[in-house]
Amino acid sequence: MRSPQRLFLETSCTTRLLVLACSLAVAPALLASDAPPGADSASPAVAPAPAGDVPLDLREAPFANGDWNWLDGQNRQPNPLLTIGPVTFSMVVDVFYGFHFAQPTDHTIFPGTTATRHDEIGLNLVTFGAEVTGLDGPIGRFVLQAGDNVETDAGQDSTGNRGFYLSQRALAPIQQAAAGWHFHIQHGLNIEAGLLLSYVGLESYIPEENWNYTHPFLSDFTPYYFTGIRTQLYPTQDLKLELWIVNGWQTFGEWHETKALGELIQWRPSERIALTHDFYLGHEERFDPHALRIYSDNSAQFRYLQHAGFIDSASLAIVGDLGFEHRALAASGWMGGASITNRLESGKFALTLRGDLFADQTQALIQQLPTNSAVTTPLPDSGAFLGGGFTATLDFWPSPWVVCRLEYSHRAANMPYFSGPGGITPPASGADASSFTPDLRRSDDRVVANVTLRL
């Protein structure tokens, strides 16, 4: 899941720059005048605009009352370099090398959404996009993407199989595409429609924004994107409310005749604390129009230490999820999990340790074999799933625009679920794929090296 990514602060930066520019232009003329206050002048003095004439969301921008670069799922870079007028351009190049201890013969690291190729130098994600925020009303963004990460996320969406004119080929290369409007209501109101990054879950779709490079089960089993309408309201400077109407659970289209609903509440009472709650409700089973999925994700982040000796920052993130899927044509069941992550930062280095656990009573959310696999899904084993893992990540930031990472991850489950030496791909010898059984094991160990450039 993705992130969102996560914080989207649309304020009219251009308006504020124009106000500042006008003030700087007028000030020298006033200072150069020898006339006493109130005397006649060929150039009449310009009275400053009353503070009440500047909208509240410009005077007190949402979440501008603190430094939030320490948050998990948050872009920690300084102001963007590629800004022209009201448009900010962005670029991400994410390259990895992955080594899976089982050394699968088909080089496929399953399951996962990030760094999913064994013993190869791969392009995990490359994006280029533009965002409009400075037109005092119109807002939106358009981001193109390519790489392995696109195949593991958008490439698994099969809603295009329902009729024509909707396909992975057309939409998977688009990471975000949305248009909307910003209203000067309270501390800001944004309404957007299109293809948007997910609000469910702590972590961002973009690995560079997360404390760890690979995602925990809680993120990989929940959406990274939605297609629909998002409304964001900031009642106060430290509170955000969101309402979502979407087609489905990480889908371009929908399987049934009803939209899904979602909401998010995020509160940052101090610069050291961020609390988030989100909720999802929708019909997700392809062949069961009466199935109903309810899911809630909740997280708390604390920066418990700052500028203490050689430690610049120490932060903790705790996540707890709980959901239920009611089915009319199959068994209903619960799902959910938890993760705890601790991050220490010192200079240009950071060390992050994470542990996570996930349970799914009916395998409603766990990743199945890839949609284009010749092997019949679901997974060979059935029944309740229980899995968890431990991840250690070392970050090095030689520049605000580049991060280098080295990560080790161990995961285990109560059933064979992870790639084994035989892989999950049938041999390319023309043999009948139906006779092939994926080689799946109960544990998973991998090492990933990563370099990400982001502008």
C-alpha positions, 0 to 999 in steps of 0.5 A, spaced: 500 500 500 501 505 498 502 512 501 500 514 500 505 519 498 501 520 502 501 528 504 498 532 499 498 540 500 495 544 495 496 551 497 497 557 492 505 558 492 504 563 486 500 568 490 504 568 496 510 569 491 507 575 488 505 578 494 512 578 497 515 581 490 510 587 490 512 588 497 519 588 496 518 592 490 514 598 494 519 598 500 525 601 496 521 607 494 518 608 500 525 608 504 528 613 499 523 618 500 525 624 504 517 626 505 515 626 512 509 621 514 503 624 511 506 629 506 504 629 499 508 625 494 508 624 487 507 616 488 502 615 493 504 610 498 501 603 498 497 601 504 499 593 506 493 589 505 489 587 511 491 580 514 484 578 513 484 579 506 489 573 505 485 566 505 486 562 512 489 556 508 495 561 505 496 564 512 496 557 515 498 552 510 496 545 512 501 541 516 506 547 516 507 548 523 512 543 524 518 539 520 515 532 518 520 529 514 522 524 519 515 520 517 515 514 514 511 514 507 513 522 507 518 525 502 524 527 506 527 532 500 527 539 500 523 543 495 523 541 488 528 543 483 524 542 477 519 548 478 516 552 472 511 557 474 505 553 477 508 547 475 512 542 479 516 537 475 518 530 478 523 524 476 524 518 480 529 512 477 529 506 482 534 501 481 536 495 485 539 488 485 536 482 489 539 476 491 534 470 494 537 465 498 533 459 495 536 462 488 529 460 484 531 457 477 526 462 474 529 468 477 522 470 480 522 472 487 514 471 490 511 474 493 512 481 493 511 488 489 518 491 490 525 488 487 522 481 485 527 479 480 533 474 483 540 475 481 539 481 476 540 488 476 533 491 475 529 497 474 524 497 479 521 504 478 522 510 473 517 516 473 516 522 470 510 527 472 508 534 473 503 537 478 499 544 478 498 547 485 499 555 483 493 557 479 489 559 485 484 554 484 486 548 479 490 543 481 492 536 479 498 531 476 500 527 471 505 521 472 508 516 467 511 510 470 515 504 468 519 498 471 518 491 474 514 495 480 508 497 475 507 489 473 507 487 480 501 492 482 497 495 476 499 489 472 495 484 476 489 488 475 484 484 471 478 488 471 479 490 464 477 483 462 470 485 463 468 488 457 472 492 452 476 499 452 479 498 459 486 495 459 492 494 463 496 496 456 492 503 456 492 504 464 498 501 467 503 506 465 500 511 468 501 512 476 497 518 477 492 522 473 487 527 476 484 534 475 481 538 481 480 544 484 482 547 491 477 552 495 479 557 500 475 553 505 478 553 513 485 551 512 484 548 505 479 544 501 481 539 495 476 535 490 480 531 485 478 525 480 482 520 477 487 515 478 490 517 485 495 513 490 492 509 495 490 512 502 490 505 505 496 504 509 502 507 512 507 506 507 508 510 500 507 507 493 514 510 492 519 506 496 524 512 497 519 515 501 519 509 506 523 507 512 524 500 508 525 499 501 521 492 501 514 493 503 511 489 509 505 484 508 500 490 511 502 494 505 503 489 499 496 486 501 492 492 501 491 497 495 497 502 492 492 506 487 485 507 486 481 510 481 475 515 483 474 521 487 478 524 493 475 530 497 480 533 502 478 538 508 483 541 513 479 543 518 485 546 522 492 546 521 494 539 524 488 535 522 486 532 515 479 529 513 478 525 507 472 522 503 473 517 497 469 514 492 472 509 488 471 503 483 474 498 487 480 495 491 486 497 487 482 497 480 482 501 474 474 498 473 469 495 477 466 488 478 459 490 480 454 495 480 456 499 486 462 504 488 466 503 494 467 508 499 473 510 504 475 515 509 481 517 512 483 522 518 490 524 520 491 528 526 498 531 528 497 534 535 505 536 535 511 535 531 513 529 534 506 525 533 502 523 527 496 519 528 492 516 522 485 512 521 482 510 515 476 505 513 474 502 506 468 498 504 466 495 498 464 489 494 470 486 491 469 478 489 469 478 482 463 472 482 460 474 488 456 481 487 453 480 495 460 479 498 462 485 502 469 487 504 470 492 510 477 494 512 480 499 517 488 501 517 490 505 523 497 507 525 501 512 530 508 515 529 512 518 534 519 521 534 521 520 541 528 522 540 532 528 537 539 531 537 541 526 542 549 525 542 550 522 535 543 520 534 539 526 530 533 522 530 529 516 533 522 514 531 517 509 532 511 507 527 506 502 529 500 499 525 494 495 526 489 493 521 483 489 521 478 487 516 472 482 515 470 479 508 462 477 508 461 472 502 455 469 499 458 464 495 464 462 499 466 462 507 467 469 510 473 470 514 477 475 518 484 478 516 488 483 519 495 484 522 500 489 525 507 492 524 512 495 528 518 499 525 524 503 529 528 508 525 535 511 528 538 517 524 545 520 524 548 524 519 547 521 512 546 514 515 539 511 517 538 504 520 531 501 520 528 495 523 521 492 522 517 486 524 510 485 521 505 479 522 499 478 518 493 473 518 488 472 513 482 467 515 480 465 507 486 468 503 482 474 501 487 479 501 494 475 500 497 475 493 496 469 488 500 467 483 501 472 477 495 473 473 499 471 467 501 465 470 500 458 466 499 455 473 492 455 475 490 459 481 489 460 487 495 457 491 496 450 491 495 450 499 488 453 502 486 455 508 487 460 513 494 464 512 499 466 517 505 470 516 510 475 518 517 477 518 523 481 520 527 487 515 533 491 517 535 497 512 541 501 512 540 508 508 546 512 506 544 519 503 550 522 499 545 527 497 538 530 498 537 527 491 540 520 492 539 514 497 543 508 497 540 502 501 542 495 503 536 491 506 536 484 509 529 481 509 526 474 513 519 472 512 515 465 514 508 463 513 504 457 516 504 454 509 508 453 503 508 460 500 515 463 498 519 462 491 523 455 492 529 453 488 524 450 482 521 457 481 513 458 480 514 458 472 513 452 468 519 450 464 519 453 457 520 446 454 512 445 451 510 441 457 503 441 459 503 447 464 497 443 468 502 438 470 507 443 473 507 445 481 510 451 483 516 450 488 513 454 494 517 454 501 515 456 508 520 461 509 524 466 505 530 470 505 533 475 501 538 481 500 536 487 496 541 493 494 538 499 491 540 506 489 534 511 487 535 518 484 529 523 485 528 530 483 
